[in-house]
Amino acid sequence: MQINIEFYASLMQYLPPGKSRHRREISVQDGLRVNRLVEQFHIPEKMAHIVLVNGHFVDADKRADRELVEGDVVSIWPPVAGG
């Protein structure tokens, strides 16, 4: 199935090659869960600080349960600092 991934800030280094700055359309297996997607791209768990699926926040303890479906957009940000 096809989904879109968006990695921001320092996580952009984990994106596969493509034309968009931080977004890629990729093929994944049916039923892939959010935590497995993070693992598939070798993003350290502590670096996947903010994860959204279709604009909705997915808590770290729910990522193993959240199954992706065709057309989903998964956005991931590292921890941020500032004030």
PDB file with SEQRES, HELIX, SHEET and CRYST1 records, atoms N, CA, C and O in Angstrom:
SEQRES   1 A   83  MET GLN ILE ASN ILE GLU PHE TYR ALA SER LEU MET GLN          
SEQRES   2 A   83  TYR LEU PRO PRO GLY LYS SER ARG HIS ARG ARG GLU ILE          
SEQRES   3 A   83  SER VAL GLN ASP GLY LEU ARG VAL ASN ARG LEU VAL GLU          
SEQRES   4 A   83  GLN PHE HIS ILE PRO GLU LYS MET ALA HIS ILE VAL LEU          
SEQRES   5 A   83  VAL ASN GLY HIS PHE VAL ASP ALA ASP LYS ARG ALA ASP          
SEQRES   6 A   83  ARG GLU LEU VAL GLU GLY ASP VAL VAL SER ILE TRP PRO          
SEQRES   7 A   83  PRO VAL ALA GLY GLY                                          
HELIX    1 AA1 ALA A    9  TYR A   14  5                                   6    
HELIX    2 AA2 VAL A   34  GLN A   40  1                                   7    
HELIX    3 AA3 GLU A   45  MET A   47  5                                   3    
HELIX    4 AA4 ALA A   60  LYS A   62  5                                   3    
SHEET    1 AA1 5 ARG A  23  SER A  27  0                                        
SHEET    2 AA1 5 GLN A   2  PHE A   7 -1                                        
SHEET    3 AA1 5 VAL A  73  TRP A  77  1                                        
SHEET    4 AA1 5 ILE A  50  VAL A  53 -1                                        
SHEET    5 AA1 5 HIS A  56  PHE A  57 -1                                        
CRYST1    1.000    1.000    1.000  90.00  90.00  90.00 P 1           1          
ATOM      1  N   MET A   1       0.837  -1.172   0.000  1.00  0.00           N  
ATOM      2  CA  MET A   1       0.000   0.000   0.000  1.00  0.00           C  
ATOM      3  C   MET A   1       0.888   1.244   0.000  1.00  0.00           C  
ATOM      4  O   MET A   1       2.069   1.171   0.341  1.00  0.00           O  
ATOM      5  N   GLN A   2       0.319   2.369  -0.380  1.00  0.00           N  
ATOM      6  CA  GLN A   2       1.062   3.621  -0.461  1.00  0.00           C  
ATOM      7  C   GLN A   2       0.687   4.521   0.719  1.00  0.00           C  
ATOM      8  O   GLN A   2      -0.488   4.689   1.044  1.00  0.00           O  
ATOM      9  N   ILE A   3       1.716   5.094   1.350  1.00  0.00           N  
ATOM     10  CA  ILE A   3       1.529   6.103   2.388  1.00  0.00           C  
ATOM     11  C   ILE A   3       2.541   7.216   2.129  1.00  0.00           C  
ATOM     12  O   ILE A   3       3.441   7.072   1.302  1.00  0.00           O  
ATOM     13  N   ASN A   4       2.382   8.312   2.839  1.00  0.00           N  
ATOM     14  CA  ASN A   4       3.355   9.399   2.777  1.00  0.00           C  
ATOM     15  C   ASN A   4       4.020   9.532   4.136  1.00  0.00           C  
ATOM     16  O   ASN A   4       3.375   9.417   5.178  1.00  0.00           O  
ATOM     17  N   ILE A   5       5.324   9.777   4.102  1.00  0.00           N  
ATOM     18  CA  ILE A   5       6.067  10.041   5.326  1.00  0.00           C  
ATOM     19  C   ILE A   5       6.637  11.444   5.241  1.00  0.00           C  
ATOM     20  O   ILE A   5       7.035  11.911   4.174  1.00  0.00           O  
ATOM     21  N   GLU A   6       6.667  12.105   6.390  1.00  0.00           N  
ATOM     22  CA  GLU A   6       7.264  13.426   6.505  1.00  0.00           C  
ATOM     23  C   GLU A   6       8.172  13.407   7.726  1.00  0.00           C  
ATOM     24  O   GLU A   6       7.713  13.176   8.844  1.00  0.00           O  
ATOM     25  N   PHE A   7       9.449  13.646   7.512  1.00  0.00           N  
ATOM     26  CA  PHE A   7      10.414  13.712   8.605  1.00  0.00           C  
ATOM     27  C   PHE A   7      10.952  15.139   8.644  1.00  0.00           C  
ATOM     28  O   PHE A   7      11.274  15.723   7.609  1.00  0.00           O  
ATOM     29  N   TYR A   8      11.044  15.689   9.846  1.00  0.00           N  
ATOM     30  CA  TYR A   8      11.436  17.085   9.992  1.00  0.00           C  
ATOM     31  C   TYR A   8      12.732  17.243  10.776  1.00  0.00           C  
ATOM     32  O   TYR A   8      13.158  16.354  11.513  1.00  0.00           O  
ATOM     33  N   ALA A   9      13.342  18.411  10.585  1.00  0.00           N  
ATOM     34  CA  ALA A   9      14.569  18.801  11.293  1.00  0.00           C  
ATOM     35  C   ALA A   9      15.649  17.739  11.088  1.00  0.00           C  
ATOM     36  O   ALA A   9      15.900  17.320   9.958  1.00  0.00           O  
ATOM     37  N   SER A  10      16.282  17.305  12.165  1.00  0.00           N  
ATOM     38  CA  SER A  10      17.400  16.353  12.051  1.00  0.00           C  
ATOM     39  C   SER A  10      16.973  14.985  11.535  1.00  0.00           C  
ATOM     40  O   SER A  10      17.826  14.193  11.135  1.00  0.00           O  
ATOM     41  N   LEU A  11      15.679  14.687  11.534  1.00  0.00           N  
ATOM     42  CA  LEU A  11      15.210  13.381  11.046  1.00  0.00           C  
ATOM     43  C   LEU A  11      15.176  13.297   9.524  1.00  0.00           C  
ATOM     44  O   LEU A  11      15.015  12.210   8.970  1.00  0.00           O  
ATOM     45  N   MET A  12      15.323  14.419   8.851  1.00  0.00           N  
ATOM     46  CA  MET A  12      15.297  14.396   7.388  1.00  0.00           C  
ATOM     47  C   MET A  12      16.409  13.523   6.812  1.00  0.00           C  
ATOM     48  O   MET A  12      16.293  13.043   5.684  1.00  0.00           O  
ATOM     49  N   GLN A  13      17.478  13.312   7.568  1.00  0.00           N  
ATOM     50  CA  GLN A  13      18.576  12.461   7.106  1.00  0.00           C  
ATOM     51  C   GLN A  13      18.140  11.009   6.913  1.00  0.00           C  
ATOM     52  O   GLN A  13      18.818  10.255   6.216  1.00  0.00           O  
ATOM     53  N   TYR A  14      17.021  10.604   7.519  1.00  0.00           N  
ATOM     54  CA  TYR A  14      16.534   9.228   7.426  1.00  0.00           C  
ATOM     55  C   TYR A  14      15.614   8.996   6.230  1.00  0.00           C  
ATOM     56  O   TYR A  14      15.237   7.856   5.955  1.00  0.00           O  
ATOM     57  N   LEU A  15      15.251  10.055   5.521  1.00  0.00           N  
ATOM     58  CA  LEU A  15      14.369   9.921   4.363  1.00  0.00           C  
ATOM     59  C   LEU A  15      15.085   9.232   3.205  1.00  0.00           C  
ATOM     60  O   LEU A  15      16.281   9.441   3.000  1.00  0.00           O  
ATOM     61  N   PRO A  16      14.356   8.412   2.449  1.00  0.00           N  
ATOM     62  CA  PRO A  16      14.936   7.894   1.213  1.00  0.00           C  
ATOM     63  C   PRO A  16      15.053   9.024   0.196  1.00  0.00           C  
ATOM     64  O   PRO A  16      14.409  10.061   0.356  1.00  0.00           O  
ATOM     65  N   PRO A  17      15.860   8.845  -0.843  1.00  0.00           N  
ATOM     66  CA  PRO A  17      16.014   9.897  -1.859  1.00  0.00           C  
ATOM     67  C   PRO A  17      14.668  10.290  -2.466  1.00  0.00           C  
ATOM     68  O   PRO A  17      13.760   9.467  -2.587  1.00  0.00           O  
ATOM     69  N   GLY A  18      14.559  11.557  -2.843  1.00  0.00           N  
ATOM     70  CA  GLY A  18      13.337  12.038  -3.474  1.00  0.00           C  
ATOM     71  C   GLY A  18      13.421  13.518  -3.748  1.00  0.00           C  
ATOM     72  O   GLY A  18      14.392  14.175  -3.374  1.00  0.00           O  
ATOM     73  N   LYS A  19      12.392  14.048  -4.410  1.00  0.00           N  
ATOM     74  CA  LYS A  19      12.404  15.441  -4.827  1.00  0.00           C  
ATOM     75  C   LYS A  19      11.904  16.395  -3.748  1.00  0.00           C  
ATOM     76  O   LYS A  19      12.395  17.519  -3.644  1.00  0.00           O  
ATOM     77  N   SER A  20      10.948  15.967  -2.956  1.00  0.00           N  
ATOM     78  CA  SER A  20      10.402  16.829  -1.919  1.00  0.00           C  
ATOM     79  C   SER A  20      11.405  16.991  -0.790  1.00  0.00           C  
ATOM     80  O   SER A  20      12.184  16.079  -0.511  1.00  0.00           O  
ATOM     81  N   ARG A  21      11.390  18.130  -0.149  1.00  0.00           N  
ATOM     82  CA  ARG A  21      12.354  18.403   0.920  1.00  0.00           C  
ATOM     83  C   ARG A  21      12.190  17.445   2.089  1.00  0.00           C  
ATOM     84  O   ARG A  21      13.179  16.886   2.564  1.00  0.00           O  
ATOM     85  N   HIS A  22      10.971  17.241   2.564  1.00  0.00           N  
ATOM     86  CA  HIS A  22      10.787  16.409   3.747  1.00  0.00           C  
ATOM     87  C   HIS A  22       9.664  15.388   3.617  1.00  0.00           C  
ATOM     88  O   HIS A  22       9.319  14.745   4.609  1.00  0.00           O  
ATOM     89  N   ARG A  23       9.093  15.219   2.458  1.00  0.00           N  
ATOM     90  CA  ARG A  23       7.974  14.284   2.270  1.00  0.00           C  
ATOM     91  C   ARG A  23       8.285  13.293   1.160  1.00  0.00           C  
ATOM     92  O   ARG A  23       8.833  13.650   0.117  1.00  0.00           O  
ATOM     93  N   ARG A  24       7.920  12.032   1.411  1.00  0.00           N  
ATOM     94  CA  ARG A  24       8.085  10.983   0.399  1.00  0.00           C  
ATOM     95  C   ARG A  24       6.845  10.095   0.385  1.00  0.00           C  
ATOM     96  O   ARG A  24       6.252   9.815   1.427  1.00  0.00           O  
ATOM     97  N   GLU A  25       6.468   9.662  -0.802  1.00  0.00           N  
ATOM     98  CA  GLU A  25       5.450   8.616  -0.924  1.00  0.00           C  
ATOM     99  C   GLU A  25       6.202   7.295  -0.996  1.00  0.00           C  
ATOM    100  O   GLU A  25       7.125   7.138  -1.795  1.00  0.00           O  
ATOM    101  N   ILE A  26       5.802   6.354  -0.161  1.00  0.00           N  
ATOM    102  CA  ILE A  26       6.490   5.067  -0.107  1.00  0.00           C  
ATOM    103  C   ILE A  26       5.483   3.928  -0.133  1.00  0.00           C  
ATOM    104  O   ILE A  26       4.306   4.113   0.175  1.00  0.00           O  
ATOM    105  N   SER A  27       5.957   2.763  -0.500  1.00  0.00           N  
ATOM    106  CA  SER A  27       5.167   1.533  -0.428  1.00  0.00           C  
ATOM    107  C   SER A  27       5.544   0.789   0.838  1.00  0.00           C  
ATOM    108  O   SER A  27       6.725   0.626   1.145  1.00  0.00           O  
ATOM    109  N   VAL A  28       4.535   0.339   1.575  1.00  0.00           N  
ATOM    110  CA  VAL A  28       4.757  -0.442   2.783  1.00  0.00           C  
ATOM    111  C   VAL A  28       3.803  -1.623   2.777  1.00  0.00           C  
ATOM    112  O   VAL A  28       2.830  -1.651   2.023  1.00  0.00           O  
ATOM    113  N   GLN A  29       4.098  -2.598   3.629  1.00  0.00           N  
ATOM    114  CA  GLN A  29       3.230  -3.767   3.725  1.00  0.00           C  
ATOM    115  C   GLN A  29       1.901  -3.385   4.360  1.00  0.00           C  
ATOM    116  O   GLN A  29       1.851  -2.494   5.208  1.00  0.00           O  
ATOM    117  N   ASP A  30       0.837  -4.045   3.961  1.00  0.00           N  
ATOM    118  CA  ASP A  30      -0.470  -3.825   4.570  1.00  0.00           C  
ATOM    119  C   ASP A  30      -0.389  -4.113   6.064  1.00  0.00           C  
ATOM    120  O   ASP A  30       0.284  -5.051   6.490  1.00  0.00           O  
ATOM    121  N   GLY A  31      -1.078  -3.304   6.848  1.00  0.00           N  
ATOM    122  CA  GLY A  31      -1.131  -3.525   8.284  1.00  0.00           C  
ATOM    123  C   GLY A  31       0.086  -3.067   9.061  1.00  0.00           C  
ATOM    124  O   GLY A  31       0.195  -3.342  10.256  1.00  0.00           O  
ATOM    125  N   LEU A  32       1.013  -2.365   8.397  1.00  0.00           N  
ATOM    126  CA  LEU A  32       2.198  -1.877   9.102  1.00  0.00           C  
ATOM    127  C   LEU A  32       1.780  -0.959  10.235  1.00  0.00           C  
ATOM    128  O   LEU A  32       0.887  -0.125  10.079  1.00  0.00           O  
ATOM    129  N   ARG A  33       2.429  -1.118  11.370  1.00  0.00           N  
ATOM    130  CA  ARG A  33       2.117  -0.292  12.542  1.00  0.00           C  
ATOM    131  C   ARG A  33       3.148   0.832  12.644  1.00  0.00           C  
ATOM    132  O   ARG A  33       4.270   0.718  12.151  1.00  0.00           O  
ATOM    133  N   VAL A  34       2.739   1.913  13.294  1.00  0.00           N  
ATOM    134  CA  VAL A  34       3.573   3.114  13.368  1.00  0.00           C  
ATOM    135  C   VAL A  34       4.951   2.796  13.947  1.00  0.00           C  
ATOM    136  O   VAL A  34       5.960   3.255  13.413  1.00  0.00           O  
ATOM    137  N   ASN A  35       5.010   2.020  15.026  1.00  0.00           N  
ATOM    138  CA  ASN A  35       6.312   1.730  15.634  1.00  0.00           C  
ATOM    139  C   ASN A  35       7.227   0.976  14.671  1.00  0.00           C  
ATOM    140  O   ASN A  35       8.438   1.194  14.685  1.00  0.00           O  
ATOM    141  N   ARG A  36       6.682   0.109  13.846  1.00  0.00           N  
ATOM    142  CA  ARG A  36       7.497  -0.626  12.871  1.00  0.00           C  
ATOM    143  C   ARG A  36       7.995   0.298  11.761  1.00  0.00           C  
ATOM    144  O   ARG A  36       9.095   0.111  11.239  1.00  0.00           O  
ATOM    145  N   LEU A  37       7.187   1.290  11.403  1.00  0.00           N  
ATOM    146  CA  LEU A  37       7.641   2.259  10.400  1.00  0.00           C  
ATOM    147  C   LEU A  37       8.855   3.014  10.928  1.00  0.00           C  
ATOM    148  O   LEU A  37       9.836   3.194  10.206  1.00  0.00           O  
ATOM    149  N   VAL A  38       8.796   3.454  12.176  1.00  0.00           N  
ATOM    150  CA  VAL A  38       9.924   4.159  12.799  1.00  0.00           C  
ATOM    151  C   VAL A  38      11.159   3.262  12.787  1.00  0.00           C  
ATOM    152  O   VAL A  38      12.253   3.714  12.449  1.00  0.00           O  
ATOM    153  N   GLU A  39      10.989   2.006  13.151  1.00  0.00           N  
ATOM    154  CA  GLU A  39      12.110   1.054  13.154  1.00  0.00           C  
ATOM    155  C   GLU A  39      12.650   0.819  11.748  1.00  0.00           C  
ATOM    156  O   GLU A  39      13.862   0.727  11.549  1.00  0.00           O  
ATOM    157  N   GLN A  40      11.751   0.724  10.781  1.00  0.00           N  
ATOM    158  CA  GLN A  40      12.137   0.458   9.387  1.00  0.00           C  
ATOM    159  C   GLN A  40      13.098   1.526   8.867  1.00  0.00           C  
ATOM    160  O   GLN A  40      13.973   1.231   8.053  1.00  0.00           O  
ATOM    161  N   PHE A  41      12.936   2.764   9.334  1.00  0.00           N  
ATOM    162  CA  PHE A  41      13.803   3.846   8.883  1.00  0.00           C  
ATOM    163  C   PHE A  41      14.952   4.113   9.845  1.00  0.00           C  
ATOM    164  O   PHE A  41      15.663   5.109   9.713  1.00  0.00           O  
ATOM    165  N   HIS A  42      15.131   3.220  10.813  1.00  0.00           N  
ATOM    166  CA  HIS A  42      16.250   3.273  11.762  1.00  0.00           C  
ATOM    167  C   HIS A  42      16.292   4.572  12.558  1.00  0.00           C  
ATOM    168  O   HIS A  42      17.362   5.068  12.909  1.00  0.00           O  
ATOM    169  N   ILE A  43      15.111   5.110  12.835  1.00  0.00           N  
ATOM    170  CA  ILE A  43      15.019   6.305  13.668  1.00  0.00           C  
ATOM    171  C   ILE A  43      15.042   5.844  15.125  1.00  0.00           C  
ATOM    172  O   ILE A  43      14.191   5.053  15.531  1.00  0.00           O  
ATOM    173  N   PRO A  44      15.992   6.323  15.911  1.00  0.00           N  
ATOM    174  CA  PRO A  44      16.006   5.946  17.324  1.00  0.00           C  
ATOM    175  C   PRO A  44      14.674   6.342  17.982  1.00  0.00           C  
ATOM    176  O   PRO A  44      14.157   7.435  17.749  1.00  0.00           O  
ATOM    177  N   GLU A  45      14.137   5.447  18.797  1.00  0.00           N  
ATOM    178  CA  GLU A  45      12.829   5.672  19.406  1.00  0.00           C  
ATOM    179  C   GLU A  45      12.742   7.013  20.127  1.00  0.00           C  
ATOM    180  O   GLU A  45      11.733   7.711  20.024  1.00  0.00           O  
ATOM    181  N   LYS A  46      13.797   7.375  20.856  1.00  0.00           N  
ATOM    182  CA  LYS A  46      13.775   8.648  21.593  1.00  0.00           C  
ATOM    183  C   LYS A  46      13.796   9.856  20.663  1.00  0.00           C  
ATOM    184  O   LYS A  46      13.450  10.962  21.078  1.00  0.00           O  
ATOM    185  N   MET A  47      14.200   9.656  19.405  1.00  0.00           N  
ATOM    186  CA  MET A  47      14.216  10.754  18.440  1.00  0.00           C  
ATOM    187  C   MET A  47      12.863  10.944  17.752  1.00  0.00           C  
ATOM    188  O   MET A  47      12.608  12.008  17.187  1.00  0.00           O  
ATOM    189  N   ALA A  48      11.995   9.935  17.789  1.00  0.00           N  
ATOM    190  CA  ALA A  48      10.643  10.065  17.235  1.00  0.00           C  
ATOM    191  C   ALA A  48       9.750  10.633  18.337  1.00  0.00           C  
ATOM    192  O   ALA A  48       8.884   9.945  18.879  1.00  0.00           O  
ATOM    193  N   HIS A  49       9.983  11.889  18.646  1.00  0.00           N  
ATOM    194  CA  HIS A  49       9.353  12.520  19.804  1.00  0.00           C  
ATOM    195  C   HIS A  49       7.884  12.863  19.542  1.00  0.00           C  
ATOM    196  O   HIS A  49       7.016  12.576  20.366  1.00  0.00           O  
ATOM    197  N   ILE A  50       7.622  13.468  18.410  1.00  0.00           N  
ATOM    198  CA  ILE A  50       6.253  13.830  18.029  1.00  0.00           C  
ATOM    199  C   ILE A  50       5.909  13.057  16.764  1.00  0.00           C  
ATOM    200  O   ILE A  50       6.588  13.182  15.746  1.00  0.00           O  
ATOM    201  N   VAL A  51       4.848  12.255  16.837  1.00  0.00           N  
ATOM    202  CA  VAL A  51       4.399  11.474  15.691  1.00  0.00           C  
ATOM    203  C   VAL A  51       2.919  11.768  15.456  1.00  0.00           C  
ATOM    204  O   VAL A  51       2.087  11.640  16.354  1.00  0.00           O  
ATOM    205  N   LEU A  52       2.621  12.163  14.228  1.00  0.00           N  
ATOM    206  CA  LEU A  52       1.238  12.411  13.828  1.00  0.00           C  
ATOM    207  C   LEU A  52       0.874  11.469  12.693  1.00  0.00           C  
ATOM    208  O   LEU A  52       1.702  11.180  11.829  1.00  0.00           O  
ATOM    209  N   VAL A  53      -0.357  10.992  12.695  1.00  0.00           N  
ATOM    210  CA  VAL A  53      -0.903  10.264  11.551  1.00  0.00           C  
ATOM    211  C   VAL A  53      -2.122  11.054  11.095  1.00  0.00           C  
ATOM    212  O   VAL A  53      -3.101  11.197  11.828  1.00  0.00           O  
ATOM    213  N   ASN A  54      -2.043  11.559   9.882  1.00  0.00           N  
ATOM    214  CA  ASN A  54      -3.104  12.401   9.319  1.00  0.00           C  
ATOM    215  C   ASN A  54      -3.433  13.579  10.240  1.00  0.00           C  
ATOM    216  O   ASN A  54      -4.591  13.966  10.391  1.00  0.00           O  
ATOM    217  N   GLY A  55      -2.380  14.139  10.853  1.00  0.00           N  
ATOM    218  CA  GLY A  55      -2.542  15.312  11.686  1.00  0.00           C  
ATOM    219  C   GLY A  55      -2.972  15.038  13.116  1.00  0.00           C  
ATOM    220  O   GLY A  55      -3.186  15.976  13.884  1.00  0.00           O  
ATOM    221  N   HIS A  56      -3.103  13.768  13.491  1.00  0.00           N  
ATOM    222  CA  HIS A  56      -3.508  13.406  14.849  1.00  0.00           C  
ATOM    223  C   HIS A  56      -2.330  12.802  15.601  1.00  0.00           C  
ATOM    224  O   HIS A  56      -1.678  11.877  15.115  1.00  0.00           O  
ATOM    225  N   PHE A  57      -2.062  13.337  16.800  1.00  0.00           N  
ATOM    226  CA  PHE A  57      -0.960  12.878  17.627  1.00  0.00           C  
ATOM    227  C   PHE A  57      -1.147  11.422  18.037  1.00  0.00           C  
ATOM    228  O   PHE A  57      -2.238  11.002  18.422  1.00  0.00           O  
ATOM    229  N   VAL A  58      -0.040  10.650  17.943  1.00  0.00           N  
ATOM    230  CA  VAL A  58      -0.035   9.252  18.383  1.00  0.00           C  
ATOM    231  C   VAL A  58       0.949   9.140  19.545  1.00  0.00           C  
ATOM    232  O   VAL A  58       2.157   9.282  19.354  1.00  0.00           O  
ATOM    233  N   ASP A  59       0.433   8.884  20.749  1.00  0.00           N  
ATOM    234  CA  ASP A  59       1.285   8.703  21.928  1.00  0.00           C  
ATOM    235  C   ASP A  59       2.264   7.557  21.704  1.00  0.00           C  
ATOM    236  O   ASP A  59       1.966   6.599  20.991  1.00  0.00           O  
ATOM    237  N   ALA A  60       3.432   7.669  22.321  1.00  0.00           N  
ATOM    238  CA  ALA A  60       4.461   6.629  22.185  1.00  0.00           C  
ATOM    239  C   ALA A  60       3.932   5.259  22.594  1.00  0.00           C  
ATOM    240  O   ALA A  60       4.286   4.255  21.976  1.00  0.00           O  
ATOM    241  N   ASP A  61       3.092   5.200  23.622  1.00  0.00           N  
ATOM    242  CA  ASP A  61       2.582   3.908  24.083  1.00  0.00           C  
ATOM    243  C   ASP A  61       1.459   3.353  23.209  1.00  0.00           C  
ATOM    244  O   ASP A  61       0.995   2.237  23.444  1.00  0.00           O  
ATOM    245  N   LYS A  62       1.018   4.109  22.211  1.00  0.00           N  
ATOM    246  CA  LYS A  62      -0.033   3.644  21.283  1.00  0.00           C  
ATOM    247  C   LYS A  62       0.509   3.306  19.892  1.00  0.00           C  
ATOM    248  O   LYS A  62      -0.233   2.813  19.043  1.00  0.00           O  
ATOM    249  N   ARG A  63       1.779   3.564  19.656  1.00  0.00           N  
ATOM    250  CA  ARG A  63       2.338   3.387  18.309  1.00  0.00           C  
ATOM    251  C   ARG A  63       2.389   1.936  17.869  1.00  0.00           C  
ATOM    252  O   ARG A  63       2.337   1.656  16.672  1.00  0.00           O  
ATOM    253  N   ALA A  64       2.490   1.011  18.807  1.00  0.00           N  
ATOM    254  CA  ALA A  64       2.501  -0.416  18.456  1.00  0.00           C  
ATOM    255  C   ALA A  64       1.104  -0.887  18.062  1.00  0.00           C  
ATOM    256  O   ALA A  64       0.964  -1.925  17.416  1.00  0.00           O  
ATOM    257  N   ASP A  65       0.075  -0.141  18.441  1.00  0.00           N  
ATOM    258  CA  ASP A  65      -1.304  -0.520  18.151  1.00  0.00           C  
ATOM    259  C   ASP A  65      -1.862   0.166  16.909  1.00  0.00           C  
ATOM    260  O   ASP A  65      -2.801  -0.335  16.292  1.00  0.00           O  
ATOM    261  N   ARG A  66      -1.290   1.304  16.544  1.00  0.00           N  
ATOM    262  CA  ARG A  66      -1.847   2.114  15.447  1.00  0.00           C  
ATOM    263  C   ARG A  66      -1.424   1.545  14.107  1.00  0.00           C  
ATOM    264  O   ARG A  66      -0.265   1.649  13.704  1.00  0.00           O  
ATOM    265  N   GLU A  67      -2.396   0.935  13.419  1.00  0.00           N  
ATOM    266  CA  GLU A  67      -2.158   0.325  12.114  1.00  0.00           C  
ATOM    267  C   GLU A  67      -2.358   1.372  11.029  1.00  0.00           C  
ATOM    268  O   GLU A  67      -3.329   2.128  11.052  1.00  0.00           O  
ATOM    269  N   LEU A  68      -1.439   1.409  10.089  1.00  0.00           N  
ATOM    270  CA  LEU A  68      -1.520   2.354   8.975  1.00  0.00           C  
ATOM    271  C   LEU A  68      -2.393   1.789   7.869  1.00  0.00           C  
ATOM    272  O   LEU A  68      -2.475   0.575   7.682  1.00  0.00           O  
ATOM    273  N   VAL A  69      -3.046   2.687   7.136  1.00  0.00           N  
ATOM    274  CA  VAL A  69      -3.882   2.294   6.002  1.00  0.00           C  
ATOM    275  C   VAL A  69      -3.482   3.111   4.778  1.00  0.00           C  
ATOM    276  O   VAL A  69      -2.803   4.133   4.884  1.00  0.00           O  
ATOM    277  N   GLU A  70      -3.911   2.645   3.639  1.00  0.00           N  
ATOM    278  CA  GLU A  70      -3.627   3.296   2.363  1.00  0.00           C  
ATOM    279  C   GLU A  70      -3.891   4.795   2.448  1.00  0.00           C  
ATOM    280  O   GLU A  70      -4.956   5.226   2.890  1.00  0.00           O  
ATOM    281  N   GLY A  71      -2.903   5.588   2.016  1.00  0.00           N  
ATOM    282  CA  GLY A  71      -3.053   7.029   1.940  1.00  0.00           C  
ATOM    283  C   GLY A  71      -2.724   7.804   3.205  1.00  0.00           C  
ATOM    284  O   GLY A  71      -2.763   9.034   3.198  1.00  0.00           O  
ATOM    285  N   ASP A  72      -2.399   7.108   4.292  1.00  0.00           N  
ATOM    286  CA  ASP A  72      -2.042   7.810   5.523  1.00  0.00           C  
ATOM    287  C   ASP A  72      -0.819   8.696   5.315  1.00  0.00           C  
ATOM    288  O   ASP A  72       0.031   8.420   4.468  1.00  0.00           O  
ATOM    289  N   VAL A  73      -0.749   9.761   6.100  1.00  0.00           N  
ATOM    290  CA  VAL A  73       0.413  10.640   6.136  1.00  0.00           C  
ATOM    291  C   VAL A  73       0.977  10.569   7.553  1.00  0.00           C  
ATOM    292  O   VAL A  73       0.306  10.934   8.518  1.00  0.00           O  
ATOM    293  N   VAL A  74       2.216  10.096   7.664  1.00  0.00           N  
ATOM    294  CA  VAL A  74       2.889   9.979   8.955  1.00  0.00           C  
ATOM    295  C   VAL A  74       3.955  11.059   9.026  1.00  0.00           C  
ATOM    296  O   VAL A  74       4.863  11.105   8.197  1.00  0.00           O  
ATOM    297  N   SER A  75       3.836  11.932  10.029  1.00  0.00           N  
ATOM    298  CA  SER A  75       4.769  13.035  10.224  1.00  0.00           C  
ATOM    299  C   SER A  75       5.511  12.813  11.538  1.00  0.00           C  
ATOM    300  O   SER A  75       4.902  12.502  12.562  1.00  0.00           O  
ATOM    301  N   ILE A  76       6.839  12.976  11.497  1.00  0.00           N  
ATOM    302  CA  ILE A  76       7.650  12.712  12.677  1.00  0.00           C  
ATOM    303  C   ILE A  76       8.627  13.865  12.909  1.00  0.00           C  
ATOM    304  O   ILE A  76       9.308  14.322  11.990  1.00  0.00           O  
ATOM    305  N   TRP A  77       8.675  14.325  14.178  1.00  0.00           N  
ATOM    306  CA  TRP A  77       9.595  15.375  14.596  1.00  0.00           C  
ATOM    307  C   TRP A  77      10.468  14.868  15.735  1.00  0.00           C  
ATOM    308  O   TRP A  77      10.024  14.063  16.555  1.00  0.00           O  
ATOM    309  N   PRO A  78      11.710  15.338  15.786  1.00  0.00           N  
ATOM    310  CA  PRO A  78      12.583  15.020  16.934  1.00  0.00           C  
ATOM    311  C   PRO A  78      12.195  15.923  18.101  1.00  0.00           C  
ATOM    312  O   PRO A  78      11.369  16.823  17.951  1.00  0.00           O  
ATOM    313  N   PRO A  79      12.802  15.675  19.272  1.00  0.00           N  
ATOM    314  CA  PRO A  79      12.579  16.601  20.392  1.00  0.00           C  
ATOM    315  C   PRO A  79      13.016  18.010  19.977  1.00  0.00           C  
ATOM    316  O   PRO A  79      13.990  18.184  19.245  1.00  0.00           O  
ATOM    317  N   VAL A  80      12.286  18.988  20.453  1.00  0.00           N  
ATOM    318  CA  VAL A  80      12.609  20.380  20.121  1.00  0.00           C  
ATOM    319  C   VAL A  80      12.925  21.142  21.405  1.00  0.00           C  
ATOM    320  O   VAL A  80      12.451  20.801  22.489  1.00  0.00           O  
ATOM    321  N   ALA A  81      13.724  22.163  21.251  1.00  0.00           N  
ATOM    322  CA  ALA A  81      14.085  22.998  22.403  1.00  0.00           C  
ATOM    323  C   ALA A  81      13.864  24.449  22.008  1.00  0.00           C  
ATOM    324  O   ALA A  81      13.823  24.788  20.825  1.00  0.00           O  
ATOM    325  N   GLY A  82      13.729  25.253  22.962  1.00  0.00           N  
ATOM    326  CA  GLY A  82      13.556  26.668  22.689  1.00  0.00           C  
ATOM    327  C   GLY A  82      12.683  27.297  23.738  1.00  0.00           C  
ATOM    328  O   GLY A  82      12.263  26.647  24.695  1.00  0.00           O  
ATOM    329  N   GLY A  83      12.423  28.529  23.554  1.00  0.00           N  
ATOM    330  CA  GLY A  83      11.615  29.189  24.569  1.00  0.00           C  
ATOM    331  C   GLY A  83      10.921  30.399  24.090  1.00  0.00           C  
ATOM    332  O   GLY A  83      10.206  31.046  24.856  1.00  0.00           O  
TER     333      GLY A  83                                                      
END                                                                             
